[in-house]
């Protein structure tokens, strides 16, 4: 588990160190002017409003703190439509490592950041035409989720 946390932090630091244009299409990111608890509540509500189910909220801050990183609040929110998840897993088991969808939420001073992989990035690796439509739909829905949270 500790290796997972270090890898996650390393990837995050790499993405943050790259020029914005280098990761603009790869990530969906929003800076929210609310506290972490308010943003977490708004995020979960927005996910449900979009028709998804929050399947799990994973704490990451405990592992980060024990690894020497100073962060108070850091979570990964996993979400998906169960029927869609089951259909995709049956038809495209190669997508299992990327599902369910997830949004990372973490506090930064008085603001909160939401970060997730742009679902359209998966289209580069899984060129199936049917999945291209699904990735595009997920992209629209994830953007609506984070835009709704940002607008609150």
Backbone as a chain_set.jsonl record, in Angstrom:
{"seq": "XXXXXXXXXXXXXXXXXXXXXXXXXXXXXXXXXXXXXXXXXXXXXXXXXXXXXXXXXXXXXXXXXXXXXXXXXXXXXXXXXXXXXXXXXXXXXXXXXXXXXXXXXXXXXXXXXXXXXXXXXXXXXXXXXXXXXXXXXXXXXXXXXXXXXXXX", "coords": {"N": [[0.82, -1.191, 0.0], [1.987, 1.198, 0.718], [3.797, 1.664, -1.338], [2.035, 2.187, -3.404], [1.003, 4.666, -2.587], [3.29, 6.288, -2.697], [3.831, 6.121, -5.435], [1.529, 7.333, -6.452], [1.78, 9.948, -5.426], [4.178, 10.662, -6.663], [3.426, 10.618, -9.388], [1.493, 12.648, -9.367], [3.084, 14.852, -8.654], [4.778, 14.954, -10.871], [2.923, 15.575, -12.909], [2.119, 18.092, -11.975], [4.458, 19.497, -12.271], [4.84, 19.711, -14.964], [4.41, 21.8, -17.894], [1.354, 23.653, -18.184], [0.073, 23.34, -20.683], [1.004, 20.867, -21.478], [-0.331, 18.979, -20.009], [-2.951, 19.653, -20.219], [-4.892, 18.457, -21.881], [-4.895, 15.929, -20.884], [-5.717, 15.837, -18.247], [-8.5, 16.7, -16.163], [-9.139, 19.445, -14.336], [-10.06, 21.394, -11.547], [-10.058, 24.298, -9.569], [-11.371, 24.992, -6.507], [-13.11, 27.338, -4.634], [-13.819, 26.712, -1.973], [-13.891, 25.215, 1.309], [-12.363, 22.036, 2.142], [-14.254, 20.095, 3.323], [-16.751, 21.217, 2.505], [-16.46, 21.163, -0.279], [-16.132, 18.424, -0.73], [-18.654, 17.446, -0.003], [-20.245, 18.803, -1.905], [-19.161, 17.704, -4.238], [-19.834, 14.955, -4.058], [-22.627, 15.173, -4.097], [-22.984, 16.317, -6.626], [-22.045, 14.267, -8.271], [-24.017, 12.328, -7.865], [-26.243, 13.758, -8.808], [-25.642, 13.733, -11.492], [-26.275, 11.227, -12.192], [-24.73, 9.109, -11.395], [-23.33, 6.667, -9.103], [-21.742, 6.978, -6.026], [-19.219, 4.9, -5.27], [-17.163, 4.453, -3.496], [-15.068, 6.102, -1.136], [-11.833, 6.85, -0.825], [-9.37, 7.252, 1.579], [-6.363, 9.01, 1.376], [-4.625, 10.588, 2.633], [-3.606, 9.61, 5.07], [-1.605, 7.713, 4.451], [0.096, 9.414, 3.033], [0.882, 11.256, 4.993], [2.248, 9.555, 6.76], [4.347, 9.005, 5.121], [5.772, 11.28, 5.153], [4.757, 13.493, 3.847], [3.029, 16.583, 4.0], [-0.148, 16.95, 4.354], [-3.484, 17.699, 4.941], [-6.015, 16.886, 4.079], [-7.072, 14.604, 1.768], [-8.463, 12.766, -0.705], [-9.789, 10.067, -2.717], [-12.437, 9.828, -4.831], [-14.51, 7.388, -5.916], [-16.642, 6.488, -8.577], [-19.507, 5.38, -10.481], [-21.87, 4.176, -12.889], [-23.628, 1.422, -12.064], [-24.832, -0.508, -13.811], [-23.702, 0.16, -16.277], [-21.011, -0.211, -15.707], [-20.889, -3.02, -15.286], [-21.635, -3.956, -17.854], [-19.556, -2.929, -19.472], [-17.311, -4.171, -18.351], [-17.829, -6.817, -19.014], [-17.77, -6.748, -21.847], [-15.376, -5.415, -22.424], [-12.926, -6.282, -20.831], [-10.345, -5.356, -20.556], [-10.479, -2.778, -19.714], [-10.85, -2.753, -17.015], [-8.808, -1.934, -15.084], [-9.124, 0.83, -15.143], [-11.518, 1.521, -14.125], [-13.834, 1.867, -11.4], [-14.769, 5.226, -12.502], [-12.902, 8.042, -11.297], [-12.278, 10.759, -9.062], [-9.859, 12.842, -7.785], [-9.549, 14.584, -4.801], [-8.288, 17.282, -3.031], [-7.075, 19.31, -0.337], [-5.799, 22.613, -0.478], [-4.364, 25.028, 1.065], [-6.759, 27.489, 1.603], [-8.38, 26.606, -0.36], [-9.729, 24.028, -2.549], [-8.775, 21.343, -4.59], [-9.858, 19.628, -7.504], [-9.142, 16.82, -9.369], [-8.836, 14.777, -12.213], [-8.351, 12.076, -14.528], [-8.741, 12.811, -17.904], [-11.381, 11.305, -19.49], [-11.324, 10.992, -22.263], [-8.707, 10.517, -22.854], [-8.38, 7.822, -22.595], [-9.296, 6.9, -25.007], [-7.169, 6.914, -26.74], [-5.839, 4.607, -26.166], [-7.699, 2.602, -26.31], [-9.191, 2.059, -29.005], [-11.725, 1.246, -29.922], [-14.732, 1.84, -31.598], [-17.282, 1.976, -30.386], [-16.572, 2.356, -27.723], [-15.322, 4.81, -27.936], [-17.433, 6.606, -28.12], [-18.529, 6.232, -25.602], [-16.401, 7.116, -23.97], [-16.357, 9.808, -24.719], [-18.867, 10.61, -23.788], [-18.513, 10.176, -21.023], [-16.538, 12.086, -20.595], [-17.934, 14.496, -21.03], [-19.823, 14.308, -18.957], [-18.243, 14.138, -16.614], [-16.967, 16.612, -16.742], [-19.236, 18.232, -16.398], [-19.877, 17.521, -13.785], [-17.642, 18.485, -12.249], [-17.727, 21.169, -13.003], [-20.197, 21.94, -11.952], [-19.682, 21.694, -9.216], [-17.716, 23.662, -8.973], [-19.21, 25.925, -9.518], [-20.775, 26.261, -7.316]], "CA": [[0.0, 0.0, 0.0], [2.874, 2.353, 0.811], [4.347, 1.88, -2.679], [0.965, 2.824, -4.16], [0.939, 6.079, -2.198], [4.467, 6.97, -3.234], [3.65, 6.216, -6.886], [0.488, 8.337, -6.683], [2.369, 11.264, -5.157], [5.163, 10.921, -7.714], [2.705, 10.975, -10.616], [0.892, 13.964, -9.164], [4.154, 15.855, -8.705], [5.217, 15.04, -12.274], [1.913, 16.337, -13.649], [2.144, 19.485, -11.531], [5.698, 20.122, -12.731], [4.784, 19.918, -16.416], [3.683, 22.993, -18.313], [-0.084, 23.44, -18.254], [-0.312, 22.853, -22.005], [1.405, 19.47, -21.632], [-1.288, 18.101, -19.36], [-4.284, 20.225, -20.331], [-5.812, 17.507, -22.482], [-4.824, 14.666, -20.168], [-6.383, 15.963, -16.958], [-9.572, 17.662, -15.911], [-8.77, 19.993, -13.035], [-10.75, 22.605, -11.135], [-9.728, 24.865, -8.264], [-12.646, 25.339, -5.898], [-12.93, 28.319, -3.561], [-14.498, 26.287, -0.751], [-13.094, 24.326, 2.152], [-12.4, 20.627, 1.753], [-15.523, 19.431, 3.637], [-17.809, 21.744, 1.643], [-16.224, 20.672, -1.636], [-16.404, 16.979, -0.729], [-20.107, 17.296, 0.002], [-20.738, 19.255, -3.212], [-18.716, 16.74, -5.247], [-20.659, 13.75, -3.982], [-23.977, 15.542, -4.559], [-22.914, 16.53, -8.069], [-21.908, 12.942, -8.89], [-25.342, 11.715, -7.806], [-27.1, 14.527, -9.727], [-25.294, 13.353, -12.867], [-26.783, 9.881, -12.413], [-23.748, 8.111, -10.975], [-23.342, 6.253, -7.701], [-20.429, 6.993, -5.378], [-19.008, 3.535, -4.799], [-16.178, 4.405, -2.426], [-14.201, 7.254, -0.909], [-10.589, 6.311, -0.259], [-8.464, 8.211, 2.222], [-4.977, 8.908, 0.927], [-3.813, 11.459, 3.477], [-2.919, 8.866, 6.135], [-0.368, 7.199, 3.861], [0.971, 10.538, 2.685], [1.441, 11.792, 6.229], [3.24, 8.609, 7.271], [5.489, 9.056, 4.21], [6.46, 12.543, 5.339], [4.1, 14.587, 3.135], [2.167, 17.336, 4.879], [-1.447, 17.268, 3.77], [-4.528, 17.406, 5.907], [-7.196, 16.249, 3.5], [-6.759, 14.089, 0.44], [-9.315, 11.602, -0.928], [-10.14, 9.685, -4.082], [-13.852, 9.483, -4.876], [-14.788, 6.456, -7.011], [-18.058, 6.539, -8.933], [-19.849, 4.735, -11.75], [-23.213, 3.616, -13.011], [-23.379, -0.009, -11.914], [-25.205, -1.263, -15.012], [-22.696, 0.46, -17.301], [-19.774, -0.857, -15.278], [-20.985, -4.455, -15.547], [-21.628, -4.165, -19.311], [-18.217, -2.649, -20.014], [-16.392, -5.206, -17.876], [-18.097, -8.025, -19.813], [-17.366, -6.543, -23.246], [-14.018, -4.876, -22.512], [-12.244, -6.498, -19.541], [-9.084, -4.61, -20.517], [-10.733, -1.479, -19.083], [-11.041, -2.93, -15.57], [-7.924, -1.109, -14.24], [-9.47, 2.25, -15.223], [-12.866, 1.673, -13.617], [-14.764, 2.921, -11.787], [-14.197, 6.554, -12.684], [-12.459, 8.58, -10.006], [-11.852, 12.153, -8.959], [-9.028, 13.098, -6.618], [-9.89, 15.851, -4.162], [-7.351, 17.575, -1.944], [-7.058, 20.681, 0.167], [-4.594, 23.415, -0.688], [-4.652, 26.253, 1.822], [-8.199, 27.692, 1.799], [-9.087, 26.113, -1.54], [-9.714, 22.595, -2.761], [-8.562, 20.983, -5.993], [-10.43, 18.402, -8.054], [-8.31, 16.391, -10.492], [-9.131, 13.452, -12.733], [-7.912, 11.785, -15.88], [-9.736, 13.066, -18.93], [-11.774, 10.015, -20.061], [-10.962, 10.919, -23.691], [-7.344, 9.994, -22.924], [-8.505, 6.368, -22.766], [-9.56, 6.622, -26.414], [-5.891, 6.669, -27.409], [-5.401, 3.252, -25.865], [-8.792, 1.689, -26.627], [-9.788, 2.744, -30.152], [-13.023, 0.689, -30.291], [-15.655, 2.935, -31.918], [-18.325, 2.02, -29.358], [-15.992, 2.939, -26.519], [-15.037, 6.226, -28.209], [-18.66, 7.324, -27.749], [-18.637, 6.157, -24.141], [-15.391, 8.011, -23.405], [-16.816, 11.185, -24.961], [-19.966, 10.853, -22.855], [-17.927, 10.321, -19.686], [-15.847, 13.369, -20.564], [-18.95, 15.541, -20.848], [-20.441, 14.18, -17.646], [-17.252, 14.484, -15.588], [-16.826, 18.07, -16.787], [-20.429, 18.819, -15.772], [-19.761, 17.292, -12.342], [-16.688, 19.42, -11.63], [-18.213, 22.532, -13.238], [-21.285, 22.17, -10.986], [-19.046, 21.92, -7.914], [-17.022, 24.949, -9.036], [-20.206, 26.991, -9.565], [-21.452, 26.419, -6.001]], "C": [[0.865, 1.256, 0.0], [3.478, 2.688, -0.551], [3.321, 2.582, -3.549], [0.906, 4.315, -3.856], [2.106, 6.866, -2.771], [4.339, 7.152, -4.74], [2.63, 7.293, -7.217], [1.037, 9.744, -6.493], [3.365, 11.624, -6.257], [4.489, 11.335, -9.013], [2.087, 12.364, -10.511], [1.94, 15.061, -9.27], [4.678, 16.031, -10.127], [4.231, 15.874, -13.074], [1.926, 17.81, -13.258], [3.383, 20.225, -12.017], [5.681, 20.399, -14.233], [4.093, 21.231, -16.741], [2.197, 22.668, -18.455], [-0.501, 22.868, -19.6], [0.014, 21.381, -22.194], [0.395, 18.522, -21.012], [-2.73, 18.568, -19.523], [-5.283, 19.242, -20.905], [-5.862, 16.195, -21.731], [-5.611, 14.681, -18.865], [-7.54, 16.94, -17.018], [-9.318, 18.146, -14.494], [-9.569, 21.264, -12.77], [-10.263, 23.007, -9.751], [-11.031, 25.431, -7.709], [-12.394, 26.259, -4.705], [-13.707, 27.985, -2.307], [-13.547, 25.418, 0.058], [-13.255, 22.888, 1.67], [-13.74, 19.966, 2.089], [-16.683, 19.904, 2.76], [-17.683, 21.202, 0.221], [-16.522, 19.184, -1.741], [-17.904, 16.722, -0.784], [-20.703, 17.676, -1.358], [-20.36, 18.262, -4.313], [-19.596, 15.5, -5.225], [-22.084, 14.023, -4.447], [-24.011, 15.687, -6.073], [-22.797, 15.208, -8.822], [-23.274, 12.258, -8.953], [-26.299, 12.425, -8.764], [-26.855, 14.144, -11.183], [-25.714, 11.912, -13.17], [-25.823, 8.76, -12.05], [-23.975, 7.743, -9.514], [-21.911, 6.329, -7.177], [-20.235, 5.604, -4.785], [-18.048, 3.454, -3.613], [-15.465, 5.748, -2.334], [-12.978, 6.718, -0.187], [-9.748, 7.428, 0.322], [-7.054, 7.957, 1.714], [-4.065, 9.659, 1.884], [-3.069, 10.715, 4.577], [-1.582, 8.336, 5.625], [0.607, 8.305, 3.507], [1.65, 11.1, 3.926], [2.513, 10.861, 6.783], [4.48, 8.543, 6.381], [6.223, 10.387, 4.275], [5.853, 13.722, 4.592], [3.126, 15.266, 4.085], [0.887, 17.715, 4.135], [-2.523, 16.847, 4.756], [-5.658, 16.584, 5.295], [-6.936, 15.89, 2.044], [-7.565, 12.812, 0.255], [-9.41, 11.301, -2.428], [-11.58, 9.21, -4.029], [-14.086, 8.634, -6.127], [-16.281, 6.476, -7.297], [-18.288, 5.887, -10.295], [-21.338, 4.424, -11.735], [-23.022, 2.102, -13.026], [-23.702, -0.807, -13.169], [-24.184, -1.061, -16.127], [-21.389, -0.243, -16.966], [-19.801, -2.346, -15.616], [-20.944, -4.759, -17.044], [-20.231, -3.982, -19.895], [-17.232, -3.735, -19.599], [-16.585, -6.505, -18.67], [-17.54, -7.894, -21.225], [-15.894, -6.167, -23.385], [-13.282, -5.057, -21.182], [-10.912, -5.764, -19.431], [-9.239, -3.232, -19.88], [-10.855, -1.556, -17.558], [-10.097, -2.058, -14.74], [-8.302, 0.377, -14.198], [-10.848, 2.545, -14.627], [-12.936, 1.28, -12.155], [-14.027, 4.242, -12.019], [-13.828, 7.105, -11.312], [-12.066, 10.045, -10.137], [-11.053, 12.283, -7.668], [-9.369, 14.487, -6.095], [-8.897, 16.091, -3.03], [-7.349, 19.057, -1.62], [-5.722, 21.329, -0.146], [-4.883, 24.803, -0.124], [-6.16, 26.387, 2.023], [-9.028, 27.219, 0.606], [-8.995, 24.591, -1.603], [-9.565, 22.334, -4.246], [-9.257, 19.675, -6.314], [-9.621, 18.055, -9.286], [-8.731, 14.987, -10.907], [-8.545, 13.305, -14.133], [-9.044, 12.115, -16.841], [-10.108, 11.728, -19.563], [-11.436, 9.88, -21.55], [-9.537, 10.416, -23.873], [-7.367, 8.479, -23.131], [-8.725, 5.984, -24.227], [-8.272, 6.358, -27.192], [-5.436, 5.224, -27.253], [-6.435, 2.193, -26.232], [-9.613, 2.29, -27.768], [-11.14, 2.186, -30.625], [-14.037, 1.82, -30.46], [-16.751, 3.077, -30.864], [-17.794, 2.692, -28.087], [-15.636, 4.409, -26.726], [-16.241, 7.075, -27.792], [-18.829, 7.355, -26.232], [-17.645, 7.104, -23.482], [-15.807, 9.469, -23.572], [-17.954, 11.545, -24.002], [-19.44, 11.037, -21.44], [-17.234, 11.663, -19.546], [-16.834, 14.504, -20.309], [-19.521, 15.507, -19.434], [-19.476, 14.554, -16.521], [-17.037, 15.999, -15.575], [-18.035, 18.762, -16.165], [-20.358, 18.671, -14.254], [-18.85, 18.341, -11.716], [-17.093, 20.873, -11.858], [-19.318, 22.893, -12.239], [-20.698, 22.451, -9.615], [-18.389, 23.308, -7.892], [-18.009, 26.111, -8.977], [-20.887, 27.219, -8.214], [-20.789, 27.471, -5.149]], "O": [[0.526, 2.255, -0.635], [3.652, 3.86, -0.883], [3.666, 3.462, -4.338], [0.774, 5.134, -4.766], [1.931, 7.977, -3.272], [4.691, 8.204, -5.272], [2.828, 8.077, -8.145], [0.785, 10.629, -7.311], [3.391, 12.761, -6.727], [4.92, 12.286, -9.666], [2.151, 13.157, -11.45], [1.705, 16.087, -9.908], [4.989, 17.15, -10.538], [4.626, 16.766, -13.824], [1.762, 18.681, -14.112], [3.36, 21.447, -12.159], [6.439, 21.243, -14.713], [3.281, 21.721, -15.956], [1.828, 21.547, -18.804], [-1.358, 21.986, -19.646], [-0.636, 20.707, -22.993], [0.276, 17.376, -21.447], [-3.643, 17.924, -19.005], [-6.426, 19.2, -20.45], [-6.794, 15.415, -21.927], [-6.116, 13.646, -18.431], [-7.552, 17.877, -17.817], [-9.286, 17.348, -13.557], [-9.734, 22.104, -13.656], [-10.08, 22.164, -8.873], [-11.701, 26.239, -8.353], [-11.544, 25.968, -3.863], [-14.209, 28.888, -1.637], [-12.528, 24.948, -0.449], [-14.159, 22.569, 0.898], [-14.323, 19.325, 1.215], [-17.503, 19.097, 2.322], [-18.677, 20.83, -0.403], [-17.099, 18.732, -2.73], [-18.361, 15.864, -1.539], [-21.553, 16.965, -1.893], [-21.154, 18.008, -5.219], [-20.055, 15.047, -6.274], [-22.684, 13.186, -5.122], [-24.951, 15.236, -6.727], [-23.384, 15.048, -9.892], [-23.638, 11.678, -9.976], [-27.08, 11.772, -9.457], [-27.763, 14.225, -12.01], [-25.525, 11.436, -14.29], [-26.074, 7.596, -12.361], [-24.711, 8.415, -8.791], [-20.983, 5.812, -7.8], [-20.989, 5.182, -3.908], [-18.105, 2.512, -2.823], [-15.284, 6.44, -3.337], [-13.076, 6.196, 0.924], [-9.451, 8.419, -0.345], [-6.611, 6.811, 1.637], [-2.864, 9.394, 1.938], [-1.992, 11.153, 4.982], [-0.553, 8.491, 6.283], [1.817, 8.143, 3.667], [2.848, 11.384, 3.914], [3.567, 11.319, 7.224], [5.537, 8.087, 6.817], [7.186, 10.603, 3.54], [6.367, 14.838, 4.683], [2.47, 14.6, 4.886], [0.86, 18.687, 3.381], [-2.464, 15.759, 5.33], [-6.192, 15.682, 5.94], [-6.627, 16.743, 1.212], [-7.362, 11.855, 1.001], [-9.149, 12.155, -3.276], [-11.911, 8.297, -3.272], [-13.888, 9.097, -7.25], [-17.095, 6.48, -6.373], [-17.396, 5.845, -11.142], [-21.974, 4.416, -10.681], [-22.336, 1.565, -13.896], [-22.935, -1.689, -13.555], [-23.842, -2.005, -16.839], [-20.737, -0.806, -17.846], [-18.837, -2.873, -16.172], [-20.291, -5.715, -17.461], [-19.781, -4.785, -20.713], [-16.409, -4.169, -20.405], [-15.617, -7.207, -18.962], [-16.911, -8.819, -21.74], [-15.241, -6.555, -24.353], [-13.04, -4.076, -20.478], [-10.404, -5.571, -18.327], [-8.245, -2.588, -19.542], [-10.953, -0.526, -16.89], [-10.549, -1.477, -13.753], [-7.85, 1.103, -13.313], [-11.293, 3.693, -14.628], [-12.161, 0.432, -11.712], [-12.828, 4.355, -11.766], [-14.376, 6.683, -10.294], [-11.591, 10.496, -11.179], [-11.51, 11.884, -6.597], [-9.463, 15.445, -6.862], [-8.687, 15.226, -2.18], [-7.578, 19.919, -2.469], [-4.668, 20.696, -0.089], [-5.55, 25.627, -0.748], [-6.783, 25.474, 2.567], [-10.243, 27.416, 0.573], [-8.285, 23.958, -0.822], [-10.163, 23.029, -5.068], [-9.252, 18.737, -5.517], [-9.43, 18.9, -10.16], [-8.954, 14.119, -10.064], [-8.283, 14.29, -14.823], [-10.19, 11.73, -16.604], [-9.237, 11.066, -20.126], [-11.278, 8.763, -22.044], [-9.194, 9.931, -24.951], [-6.474, 7.923, -23.769], [-8.384, 4.876, -24.638], [-8.292, 5.649, -28.199], [-4.733, 4.688, -28.11], [-6.094, 1.029, -26.44], [-10.619, 2.956, -27.524], [-11.647, 2.632, -31.654], [-14.187, 2.66, -29.573], [-17.106, 4.196, -30.493], [-18.487, 3.494, -27.461], [-15.649, 5.179, -25.766], [-16.082, 8.134, -27.185], [-19.221, 8.371, -25.657], [-17.998, 7.817, -22.543], [-15.625, 10.274, -22.658], [-17.995, 12.654, -23.47], [-19.868, 11.949, -20.732], [-17.328, 12.309, -18.502], [-16.591, 15.369, -19.468], [-19.683, 16.546, -18.794], [-19.874, 15.225, -15.569], [-16.936, 16.599, -14.505], [-17.881, 19.772, -15.477], [-20.734, 19.585, -13.521], [-19.239, 19.012, -10.76], [-16.837, 21.725, -11.007], [-19.368, 24.018, -11.743], [-21.164, 23.352, -8.918], [-18.499, 24.036, -6.905], [-17.682, 27.171, -8.443], [-21.508, 28.26, -7.999], [-21.229, 27.725, -4.028]]}, "num_chains": 1, "name": "protein.A"}
